[in-house]
Amino acid sequence: MQKLYTASTINDFVLDELYETLRLYQHGAFSVACPECHVGPGELCLARRAVHRARRRAYRAKLEAVELVPLLAAA
């Protein structure tokens, strides 16, 4: 019998690989520590297949603190 793949099983694999790649290179929300589960930058949150909302907020706050225009003008 042929195994049927549902959208959920395919998406789970893709999401796991995406999070692993982001974690490995510390991109996106994985570039900051998670204030909710207290893992450091570059580590997965303890919640499986999820990034805590507080971690995403901390990443967005970090982005707002960076002044891109002066950095580009200095080059």
C-alpha distances in whole Angstrom, upper triangle without the diagonal:
4,6,9,13,16,19,20,18,19,23,23,22,25,27,27,28,30,32,32,34,36,37,37,40,41,41,41,41,41,44,46,46,44,47,44,42,45,43,45,44,41,39,36,37,36,34,31,30,33,37,39,41,45,43,43,46,48,46,48,51,51,50,53,56,55,58,56,59,62,59,59,62,63,61
4,6,10,13,16,17,15,16,19,20,19,21,24,24,25,27,29,29,31,33,34,35,37,38,38,38,38,38,41,43,43,41,44,42,40,43,41,42,41,38,37,34,35,34,32,29,27,31,34,37,39,42,41,40,43,45,43,45,48,48,47,50,52,52,54,53,56,58,56,55,59,60,58
4,6,10,13,14,11,13,16,16,16,18,21,21,22,24,26,26,28,30,31,31,34,35,35,35,35,34,38,39,39,38,41,38,37,39,37,39,38,35,33,30,31,31,28,25,23,27,30,33,35,38,37,36,40,41,40,41,45,45,44,47,49,49,51,50,53,55,53,53,56,57,55
4,6,10,11,10,11,14,15,15,17,19,20,21,23,25,25,27,29,30,31,33,34,33,33,33,33,36,38,38,36,39,37,35,38,36,38,37,34,32,29,30,30,27,24,22,25,29,31,33,36,35,34,38,40,38,39,43,43,42,45,47,47,49,48,51,53,51,51,54,56,54
4,7,8,6,7,10,11,11,13,15,16,17,19,21,22,23,25,27,28,30,31,30,29,30,29,33,35,35,33,36,34,32,35,33,35,34,31,29,26,27,27,24,21,19,22,25,28,30,33,32,31,34,36,34,35,39,39,38,41,43,43,46,44,47,50,47,47,51,52,50
4,5,5,7,9,10,11,13,14,16,17,19,20,22,23,25,26,28,29,30,29,28,28,28,32,33,33,32,34,32,31,34,32,34,33,30,29,25,26,26,23,19,17,20,23,26,27,31,30,29,32,34,32,33,37,37,36,39,42,41,44,43,45,48,46,46,50,51,49
4,6,5,6,8,10,11,12,14,16,16,18,20,21,22,24,26,27,27,26,25,25,26,29,30,31,29,32,30,29,32,30,32,30,28,27,23,24,24,21,18,15,18,21,23,25,28,27,26,29,31,29,30,33,34,33,35,38,38,40,39,42,45,43,42,46,47,46
4,5,5,6,9,10,10,12,14,15,16,18,20,21,22,24,26,26,25,24,23,24,27,28,29,26,29,27,26,29,27,29,28,26,24,21,21,21,18,15,12,15,18,21,22,26,25,24,27,29,28,28,32,32,32,34,37,37,40,39,42,44,42,42,46,47,46
4,6,5,7,9,10,11,13,14,16,17,19,20,21,23,25,26,25,24,24,24,27,29,29,27,30,28,26,29,27,29,28,25,23,20,21,21,18,15,13,16,19,22,24,27,26,25,28,30,29,30,33,34,33,36,38,38,41,40,43,45,43,43,47,48,46
4,5,5,6,9,10,11,12,14,16,17,19,20,21,23,24,23,23,23,23,26,28,28,27,30,28,27,29,27,28,27,24,23,20,21,22,19,16,13,16,19,22,24,27,26,24,28,30,28,29,32,32,32,34,37,36,39,37,40,43,41,41,44,45,44
4,5,5,6,8,10,10,12,14,15,16,18,20,21,22,20,19,20,20,23,25,26,24,27,25,24,27,25,26,25,22,21,18,19,19,17,14,11,13,16,19,20,24,22,21,24,26,24,25,29,29,28,31,33,33,36,34,37,40,38,38,41,43,41
4,6,5,6,9,10,11,12,14,15,16,18,20,20,20,19,19,18,22,23,24,22,25,23,22,24,22,24,23,20,18,15,16,16,14,11,8,11,14,17,19,22,21,20,24,25,24,25,28,28,28,31,33,33,36,35,38,40,38,38,42,43,42
4,5,5,6,9,10,11,12,14,15,16,19,20,19,19,19,18,22,24,24,23,26,25,23,25,23,24,22,19,18,15,17,17,16,12,10,13,16,19,22,24,22,22,25,26,24,26,29,29,29,32,34,33,36,35,38,40,38,38,42,42,41
4,5,5,6,9,10,11,12,14,15,17,18,17,17,17,17,20,22,23,22,26,25,23,25,23,23,21,19,18,15,17,18,17,14,11,13,15,19,20,23,21,20,24,25,22,24,27,27,26,29,31,31,33,32,35,37,35,35,38,39,38
4,5,5,6,8,10,11,12,14,16,16,15,14,14,14,18,19,20,19,22,21,20,22,19,20,19,16,15,12,14,15,13,11,7,9,11,15,17,19,17,16,20,21,19,21,24,24,23,26,29,28,31,30,33,35,33,33,37,38,37
4,5,5,6,9,10,10,12,14,15,15,15,15,14,17,19,19,18,21,20,19,20,18,18,17,14,13,10,12,13,12,9,7,9,11,15,18,20,18,17,21,22,20,22,25,25,24,28,29,29,32,31,34,36,34,34,38,39,37
4,5,5,6,9,10,10,12,14,13,14,15,14,17,19,20,20,23,23,21,22,19,19,17,14,14,12,14,16,15,13,10,13,14,18,20,22,19,19,22,23,20,23,26,25,24,28,29,28,31,30,33,35,32,33,36,37,35
4,5,5,6,8,10,11,12,11,11,12,11,14,17,18,18,21,21,20,21,18,18,16,13,13,11,14,16,15,13,10,11,12,16,17,20,17,16,19,20,17,19,22,21,21,24,26,25,28,26,30,32,29,29,33,34,32
4,5,5,6,8,10,10,10,10,10,9,12,14,15,14,18,18,16,17,15,15,13,10,10,8,10,13,12,10,8,9,9,13,15,17,14,13,17,17,15,17,20,19,19,23,24,24,27,26,30,31,29,30,33,34,32
4,6,5,6,9,10,10,12,12,10,13,15,16,16,19,19,17,18,15,15,13,9,9,8,11,13,14,12,10,12,12,15,18,19,16,16,20,19,17,20,23,21,21,25,26,25,28,27,31,33,30,30,34,34,33
4,5,5,6,8,8,11,12,10,12,15,17,17,21,21,20,20,17,16,13,10,11,11,14,17,17,15,13,14,14,17,19,20,17,17,20,20,17,19,22,20,20,24,25,24,26,25,28,30,27,28,31,31,30
4,6,5,6,5,7,8,6,9,12,13,14,18,19,18,18,15,14,11,8,9,9,12,15,16,15,13,13,11,15,16,17,14,13,17,16,13,16,18,17,16,20,21,20,23,22,26,27,24,25,29,29,28
4,6,5,7,9,9,5,8,10,11,12,16,17,15,15,12,11,8,5,6,7,10,13,14,13,12,12,11,14,16,17,13,13,17,16,13,17,19,17,17,21,22,21,24,24,27,29,26,27,31,30,29
4,6,8,11,12,9,10,13,14,16,19,20,18,18,14,12,10,6,8,10,13,16,17,16,15,16,15,18,20,20,16,17,20,19,16,19,21,19,20,23,24,22,25,25,28,29,26,27,31,30,29
4,6,9,11,8,8,12,14,16,20,21,20,19,16,13,10,7,10,12,15,18,20,19,17,17,16,18,20,20,16,16,19,18,15,18,20,17,17,21,21,19,22,21,25,25,22,23,27,26,25
4,7,8,5,5,8,10,13,16,18,17,16,13,10,7,5,8,10,13,16,18,18,16,16,13,15,17,17,13,13,16,14,11,14,16,14,14,18,18,17,20,19,23,24,21,22,26,26,25
4,6,6,5,9,12,14,17,19,18,18,15,13,9,8,11,12,14,18,18,18,16,15,13,15,16,16,12,12,14,13,10,12,15,12,12,16,17,15,18,17,21,22,20,20,24,24,23
4,5,6,8,11,12,15,17,17,17,15,14,10,10,12,12,13,17,17,17,15,13,11,13,13,13,10,8,11,11,7,9,12,11,10,13,15,14,17,17,20,22,20,21,24,25,24
4,5,6,8,9,12,13,14,14,12,11,9,9,10,10,10,14,14,15,13,11,8,9,10,10,6,5,8,8,5,8,11,10,10,13,15,15,18,19,22,24,22,23,27,27,27
4,5,7,8,12,13,13,12,10,8,6,5,7,7,9,12,14,14,13,11,9,10,12,12,8,9,12,10,8,12,13,12,13,16,17,17,20,20,24,25,23,24,28,28,27
4,7,9,13,15,15,13,11,9,5,6,9,11,12,16,17,18,17,15,12,13,14,13,9,10,12,10,7,11,12,10,11,14,14,14,17,18,21,22,20,22,25,24,24
4,6,9,12,12,10,9,7,5,7,9,11,11,14,16,18,17,15,11,12,12,10,7,9,10,7,6,10,10,8,11,14,13,14,18,19,22,23,21,23,26,26,26
4,6,9,9,7,6,4,4,8,8,10,9,12,14,16,17,14,11,11,12,10,7,10,11,8,9,12,12,11,14,16,16,17,21,22,26,26,24,27,30,29,30
4,5,6,5,5,7,7,10,9,9,7,10,11,14,14,12,9,7,9,7,5,8,10,8,9,13,13,13,15,18,18,19,23,24,28,29,27,29,32,32,32
4,6,5,8,9,11,13,12,12,10,12,13,16,17,14,11,9,10,6,6,10,10,8,11,13,13,13,16,18,18,20,24,26,29,30,28,31,34,33,34
4,6,8,11,13,15,13,12,9,9,10,14,15,12,10,7,9,6,7,11,11,11,13,15,15,16,19,21,21,23,27,28,32,33,32,34,37,37,37
4,6,9,12,13,11,10,7,6,8,12,14,12,10,8,11,10,9,13,14,13,15,18,18,18,21,23,23,25,29,30,34,34,33,35,38,38,38
4,7,10,12,10,10,8,9,12,15,16,14,12,11,13,11,10,14,14,13,14,18,17,17,20,22,22,23,27,29,32,33,31,34,36,36,36
4,7,8,6,7,7,8,11,13,15,13,11,11,14,12,10,13,15,13,14,18,18,17,20,22,22,23,27,28,32,32,30,32,35,35,35
4,6,6,9,9,11,14,16,17,15,13,13,15,13,11,14,15,12,13,16,17,15,18,20,20,20,24,25,29,29,27,29,32,31,31
4,6,8,10,13,15,16,16,15,12,13,15,13,10,12,14,11,11,14,15,13,15,18,18,18,21,22,26,26,24,26,29,28,28
4,7,10,12,15,15,15,14,12,14,16,15,12,13,16,14,12,16,17,15,17,20,20,20,23,23,27,28,25,27,30,29,29
4,7,9,11,12,13,12,11,12,15,15,12,14,16,15,14,18,19,17,19,22,22,23,26,26,30,31,28,30,34,33,32
4,6,8,8,9,9,8,10,13,14,11,13,16,15,14,18,19,18,20,23,24,24,28,28,31,33,30,32,35,35,34
4,5,7,8,7,6,7,11,11,9,11,14,14,14,17,18,18,20,23,23,24,28,28,32,33,31,33,36,36,36
4,6,9,8,9,9,13,13,12,14,17,17,17,20,22,22,23,26,27,28,32,32,36,37,35,37,40,40,40
4,6,6,7,8,11,13,12,14,16,17,18,20,22,22,24,26,27,29,32,33,36,38,36,37,41,41,41
4,6,8,10,14,15,14,16,19,19,19,22,24,24,25,28,29,30,33,33,37,39,37,38,41,42,41
4,7,10,13,15,14,14,18,19,18,20,23,23,23,26,28,28,32,31,35,37,35,36,39,40,39
4,6,9,12,11,11,14,15,15,17,19,20,21,23,25,26,29,29,33,34,33,34,37,38,38
4,6,8,7,7,11,12,11,13,16,16,17,20,21,22,26,26,29,31,29,31,34,35,34
4,5,5,7,9,10,11,13,15,16,17,19,21,22,26,26,30,31,30,32,35,35,36
4,5,5,6,9,10,11,12,14,15,17,19,21,24,25,28,30,29,30,33,34,35
4,5,5,6,9,10,10,12,14,15,17,19,22,24,27,28,28,30,32,33,34
4,5,5,6,9,10,11,12,14,16,17,21,22,25,27,25,27,30,31,31
4,5,5,6,9,10,11,12,14,16,19,20,23,25,24,25,28,29,30
4,5,5,6,9,10,11,12,15,18,19,22,24,23,25,28,29,29
4,5,5,6,9,10,11,13,16,18,21,22,22,24,26,27,28
4,5,5,6,9,10,11,15,16,19,20,19,21,24,24,25
4,5,5,6,9,10,13,14,17,19,18,20,23,24,25
4,5,5,6,9,12,14,17,18,18,20,22,23,24
4,5,5,7,10,12,16,16,15,18,20,21,22
4,5,5,9,9,13,14,13,15,18,19,20
4,5,8,9,12,14,14,16,18,19,20
4,6,9,12,12,12,15,17,17,19
4,6,9,10,9,12,14,14,16
4,6,6,7,9,11,11,13
4,6,5,6,9,10,11
4,5,5,6,9,10
4,5,5,6,9
4,6,5,7
4,5,5
4,6
4
